Amino acid sequence: MRPVTRIHGRHPFVLRSPIVVSSSGPPRLYAPIHGRPAEAAEFPRPWSFSAEPSDQVEAESRSAYLLPMPILVIQHSNASDTGLIGKALLRHGLRCQTIRLADGDRIPADLDGIDGIISMGGSASAMDDSLPWIADELALLADASAAQIPVLGVCLGAQLLARALGGTVARMEAPSVGRCQVVMTVEGRDDPMFRGLPWYATWPAWHQDEITALPPDARLLAKSDACGVEAFAHGVFAYGVQFHPEWTATRIVELCDDPADHLDPGADYGGIKAEVRDDAESIARMGARFAENVASYLVPVERVNAGVPKDIHH
């Protein structure tokens, strides 16, 4: 068993994972993901092998296997992590690279080295152009969508994605806090991102801005009485959800207990806490299903080697 010291693929890199070569049967690649050994991945034999492998294998344009690049996670607040979505990505063998804007991290200048973007929520306003990072993030989201790199925006991230693609955002008449009744549209019911989820459901929500006009060519996937756009898609690679599928009941209780997060002074935060505790299992189950859809349909690890990204959707 000898290490592959150079493989030419989508990007030149050094791979020191062992590759097993034999005269009978395909080679097997073992690559650690997140520090854990991965299962053997078989791939077709791209050239003739002898019983004595050389110290250096060059696949050139016929790279045997491409390791997925990380999913870029943009955290606008240190409290707004990927939650259930991040756990699903890890289970599916995907890597995440998180930038924390509250800690002074910068938005990347280009899309090099990433296989997708997840833009999370936060207390900032998507309309505040004085924020030092907002212009860079809007540009990055627009570029990713144009390049057909998968993008998911959650809450603030959804509003930023809508703005980046030509939509508009405005302040709501009254904040939406706690949980909201979300109704899938006809297109939303058939969309793979909502496969296995109820057409009428109660999702966690916590925001005071909303998307007031969708980007050109975007599809409305879900709405509620409180918010006209709860979910939308642009093409097959860009999705935004106004609600919080990544949250569990624990996160909602934390928000209820912190007066700094009380967007609506008239809300019954004690009642919200009691309600989400009673429905904790349902909240976690629906969130986990949505997260699995993200990992399976929007940013699947197989997409890197499939060669035809559109195959993951339609």
C-alpha positions as CSV (number, residue, x, y, z in Angstrom):
1,M,0.0,0.0,0.0
2,R,1.6,3.3,-1.1
3,P,0.5,6.9,-0.8
4,V,-0.6,8.9,-3.8
5,T,1.7,11.9,-3.8
6,R,0.0,13.8,-6.6
7,I,-3.4,13.7,-8.3
8,H,-4.5,16.2,-10.9
9,G,-8.2,17.0,-10.6
10,R,-10.4,20.0,-10.3
11,H,-7.7,21.6,-8.3
12,P,-4.1,20.4,-7.8
13,F,-3.5,19.1,-4.3
14,V,-1.5,16.5,-2.4
15,L,-3.4,13.5,-1.1
16,R,-1.6,11.3,1.3
17,S,-4.5,8.9,1.9
18,P,-3.5,5.3,0.8
19,I,-4.7,3.9,-2.4
20,V,-4.9,0.1,-2.9
21,V,-4.0,-1.1,-6.3
22,S,-4.3,-4.7,-7.5
23,S,-4.3,-6.5,-10.8
24,S,-7.8,-7.7,-10.2
25,G,-10.6,-5.3,-9.3
26,P,-10.8,-1.5,-9.0
27,P,-8.5,0.5,-6.8
28,R,-10.0,1.8,-3.5
29,L,-9.5,5.2,-2.0
30,Y,-9.5,5.8,1.7
31,A,-9.9,9.4,2.7
32,P,-10.4,10.7,6.2
33,I,-13.3,13.2,6.6
34,H,-13.6,15.3,9.7
35,G,-10.7,13.3,11.3
36,R,-12.6,10.1,11.0
37,P,-11.7,7.2,8.6
38,A,-14.2,7.1,5.7
39,E,-15.4,3.9,4.1
40,A,-13.6,2.7,1.1
41,A,-14.8,4.4,-2.1
42,E,-14.5,2.4,-5.3
43,F,-14.1,4.0,-8.7
44,P,-13.5,2.7,-12.2
45,R,-10.0,1.8,-13.3
46,P,-8.9,4.8,-15.4
47,W,-5.8,3.1,-16.8
48,S,-4.0,-0.2,-16.9
49,F,-2.4,-1.2,-13.6
50,S,0.4,-3.6,-13.1
51,A,1.1,-5.7,-10.0
52,E,3.9,-3.3,-9.1
53,P,2.4,0.2,-8.6
54,S,4.6,3.2,-9.0
55,D,5.4,5.7,-6.4
56,Q,3.6,8.4,-8.3
57,V,0.2,8.2,-10.0
58,E,-0.9,11.0,-12.3
59,A,-4.5,10.9,-13.3
60,E,-4.3,14.2,-15.2
61,S,-7.8,15.0,-16.5
62,R,-9.1,11.6,-15.5
63,S,-8.9,12.1,-11.8
64,A,-9.9,8.9,-9.9
65,Y,-11.7,10.7,-7.1
66,L,-12.2,14.3,-6.0
67,L,-12.5,15.2,-2.4
68,P,-15.4,17.6,-1.7
69,M,-14.4,21.2,-0.8
70,P,-16.0,22.7,2.3
71,I,-19.4,24.3,2.5
72,L,-18.9,27.9,3.5
73,V,-21.1,28.9,6.5
74,I,-21.6,32.6,7.1
75,Q,-22.5,33.3,10.7
76,H,-23.8,36.8,11.3
77,S,-24.1,36.2,15.0
78,N,-22.1,33.7,17.2
79,A,-25.5,32.5,18.5
80,S,-26.8,31.7,15.1
81,D,-25.0,28.5,14.1
82,T,-26.1,25.8,11.7
83,G,-27.8,23.6,14.3
84,L,-29.6,20.6,12.9
85,I,-28.5,21.5,9.3
86,G,-24.8,21.4,10.3
87,K,-25.2,18.0,12.0
88,A,-26.8,16.6,8.8
89,L,-24.0,17.9,6.7
90,L,-21.4,16.2,8.9
91,R,-23.3,12.9,8.9
92,H,-23.2,13.0,5.1
93,G,-19.5,13.4,5.0
94,L,-19.5,17.1,4.1
95,R,-17.0,19.6,5.6
96,C,-18.0,23.1,6.8
97,Q,-15.8,26.2,6.9
98,T,-17.4,28.8,9.2
99,I,-16.7,32.5,9.1
100,R,-17.9,34.5,12.1
101,L,-18.6,38.1,11.2
102,A,-19.0,39.0,14.9
103,D,-15.4,38.0,15.5
104,G,-14.1,40.1,12.6
105,D,-13.9,37.4,10.0
106,R,-14.1,38.6,6.4
107,I,-16.3,37.5,3.5
108,P,-14.2,35.7,0.9
109,A,-13.5,37.7,-2.2
110,D,-14.3,34.8,-4.5
111,L,-15.7,31.3,-4.7
112,D,-12.4,29.4,-4.8
113,G,-12.3,26.4,-2.6
114,I,-15.9,26.1,-1.7
115,D,-18.7,23.7,-2.8
116,G,-21.7,25.6,-1.4
117,I,-22.8,28.5,0.9
118,I,-25.1,28.5,3.9
119,S,-25.9,32.0,5.1
120,M,-27.4,32.0,8.6
121,G,-29.6,34.3,10.6
122,G,-28.7,37.1,13.0
123,S,-30.0,40.3,14.5
124,A,-28.7,42.6,11.8
125,S,-31.0,44.1,9.2
126,A,-30.6,43.0,5.6
127,M,-31.4,46.6,4.6
128,D,-28.5,48.1,6.5
129,D,-26.0,49.0,3.8
130,S,-23.7,50.6,6.5
131,L,-22.7,47.1,7.7
132,P,-19.1,46.6,6.8
133,W,-19.6,43.1,5.4
134,I,-23.0,43.4,3.6
135,A,-21.9,44.5,0.2
136,D,-19.3,41.7,0.0
137,E,-21.9,39.1,1.1
138,L,-24.5,40.3,-1.4
139,A,-21.9,40.1,-4.2
140,L,-20.7,36.6,-3.1
141,L,-24.3,35.2,-3.0
142,A,-25.0,36.6,-6.4
143,D,-21.8,35.2,-7.9
144,A,-22.5,31.8,-6.3
145,S,-26.0,31.7,-7.8
146,A,-24.8,32.7,-11.2
147,A,-22.1,29.9,-11.0
148,Q,-24.7,27.3,-9.9
149,I,-23.0,26.8,-6.6
150,P,-25.6,25.7,-4.1
151,V,-26.7,28.4,-1.7
152,L,-29.1,28.2,1.3
153,G,-30.2,31.4,3.2
154,V,-31.9,31.1,6.6
155,C,-33.8,34.0,8.0
156,L,-31.4,37.0,7.6
157,G,-29.5,34.8,5.1
158,A,-32.7,34.4,3.1
159,Q,-33.3,38.1,3.0
160,L,-29.7,38.8,1.9
161,L,-30.1,36.1,-0.8
162,A,-33.3,37.7,-2.1
163,R,-31.6,41.2,-2.2
164,A,-28.5,39.7,-3.9
165,L,-30.7,38.3,-6.7
166,G,-32.9,41.4,-7.2
167,G,-35.6,41.1,-4.6
168,T,-36.6,43.6,-1.9
169,V,-36.7,43.5,2.0
170,A,-38.7,45.7,4.4
171,R,-39.6,46.0,8.0
172,M,-42.7,44.1,9.0
173,E,-45.8,45.7,10.6
174,A,-45.3,43.4,13.6
175,P,-42.4,41.0,14.4
176,S,-42.9,37.3,14.0
177,V,-41.6,35.5,17.1
178,G,-42.1,32.0,18.5
179,R,-43.8,29.7,15.8
180,C,-45.7,30.5,12.7
181,Q,-48.1,28.5,10.6
182,V,-46.4,27.9,7.2
183,V,-48.3,26.8,4.1
184,M,-46.5,25.2,1.1
185,T,-47.5,26.5,-2.3
186,V,-48.1,24.0,-5.1
187,E,-44.5,24.4,-6.3
188,G,-43.3,24.0,-2.7
189,R,-45.2,20.8,-2.3
190,D,-43.3,19.3,-5.2
191,D,-39.9,20.7,-4.4
192,P,-37.3,18.1,-3.2
193,M,-36.1,20.5,-0.5
194,F,-39.5,20.0,1.3
195,R,-39.9,16.3,0.5
196,G,-41.3,14.4,3.4
197,L,-42.5,17.5,5.2
198,P,-46.2,18.5,5.8
199,W,-47.8,21.0,3.5
200,Y,-49.2,22.8,6.6
201,A,-46.8,23.1,9.4
202,T,-45.7,25.2,12.4
203,W,-42.0,26.3,12.2
204,P,-39.9,28.4,14.5
205,A,-39.7,32.1,13.5
206,W,-37.9,35.1,15.0
207,H,-37.6,38.2,12.7
208,Q,-38.9,41.7,12.2
209,D,-37.9,42.2,8.5
210,E,-39.4,40.3,5.6
211,I,-39.0,39.7,1.9
212,T,-41.5,41.9,0.2
213,A,-40.7,41.1,-3.5
214,L,-39.1,38.0,-4.8
215,P,-36.2,38.2,-7.2
216,P,-37.0,37.9,-10.9
217,D,-37.7,34.3,-11.9
218,A,-37.8,33.1,-8.3
219,R,-40.4,30.6,-7.2
220,L,-42.5,31.1,-4.1
221,L,-42.4,27.8,-2.1
222,A,-44.1,28.7,1.2
223,K,-46.0,31.6,2.9
224,S,-47.7,32.4,6.2
225,D,-50.3,34.9,7.4
226,A,-47.4,36.8,9.1
227,C,-45.0,36.8,6.2
228,G,-45.8,36.6,2.4
229,V,-42.5,34.8,1.7
230,E,-41.5,32.0,4.0
231,A,-39.5,30.1,1.4
232,F,-38.4,30.6,-2.1
233,A,-36.1,29.1,-4.7
234,H,-34.1,30.6,-7.6
235,G,-33.2,28.1,-10.2
236,V,-32.3,24.7,-8.7
237,F,-29.3,25.8,-6.6
238,A,-30.5,28.8,-4.5
239,Y,-33.0,28.5,-1.7
240,G,-34.1,30.9,1.1
241,V,-36.2,30.1,4.1
242,Q,-37.5,32.8,6.4
243,F,-38.2,30.4,9.3
244,H,-35.6,28.5,11.3
245,P,-35.6,24.8,10.4
246,E,-32.2,24.4,12.1
247,W,-33.6,25.2,15.6
248,T,-34.7,22.9,18.3
249,A,-37.0,23.8,21.2
250,T,-34.0,24.5,23.3
251,R,-32.9,27.4,21.1
252,I,-36.4,29.0,21.2
253,V,-36.4,28.8,25.0
254,E,-33.0,30.6,25.1
255,L,-34.4,33.4,23.1
256,C,-37.5,33.7,25.3
257,D,-35.3,33.9,28.4
258,D,-33.1,36.7,27.0
259,P,-34.8,40.2,27.0
260,A,-32.3,41.4,24.4
261,D,-34.0,39.0,21.9
262,H,-37.6,40.2,22.7
263,L,-38.4,41.7,19.3
264,D,-42.1,42.0,20.2
265,P,-42.7,43.6,23.7
266,G,-46.3,42.4,23.7
267,A,-45.5,38.7,23.0
268,D,-46.2,36.1,25.6
269,Y,-42.8,34.6,26.0
270,G,-43.8,32.3,28.8
271,G,-46.5,30.9,26.6
272,I,-44.1,30.4,23.7
273,K,-41.7,28.5,26.0
274,A,-44.5,26.2,27.2
275,E,-45.7,25.6,23.7
276,V,-42.3,24.7,22.2
277,R,-41.5,22.4,25.2
278,D,-44.7,20.5,24.6
279,D,-43.9,20.2,20.8
280,A,-40.1,19.7,21.2
281,E,-40.2,16.3,19.5
282,S,-42.1,17.5,16.5
283,I,-39.9,20.6,16.1
284,A,-36.8,18.4,16.1
285,R,-38.2,15.8,13.8
286,M,-39.3,18.3,11.1
287,G,-36.0,20.2,11.4
288,A,-34.0,17.0,11.0
289,R,-36.0,16.1,7.9
290,F,-35.4,19.5,6.3
291,A,-31.7,19.2,7.2
292,E,-31.5,15.8,5.5
293,N,-33.0,17.3,2.4
294,V,-30.4,20.0,2.4
295,A,-27.6,17.4,2.7
296,S,-29.1,15.0,0.2
297,Y,-30.5,17.3,-2.5
298,L,-28.8,20.7,-2.3
299,V,-25.2,20.0,-1.4
300,P,-24.8,16.2,-1.6
301,V,-21.2,14.9,-1.5
302,E,-21.9,12.8,-4.6
303,R,-22.4,16.1,-6.5
304,V,-18.6,16.7,-6.6
305,N,-18.0,13.6,-8.7
306,A,-21.2,13.3,-10.6
307,G,-20.2,15.7,-13.2
308,V,-23.8,16.8,-13.9
309,P,-25.0,18.9,-10.9
310,K,-28.5,19.2,-12.3
311,D,-29.1,15.5,-11.8
312,I,-29.6,16.0,-8.0
313,H,-32.9,17.8,-8.6
314,H,-34.9,17.2,-11.7
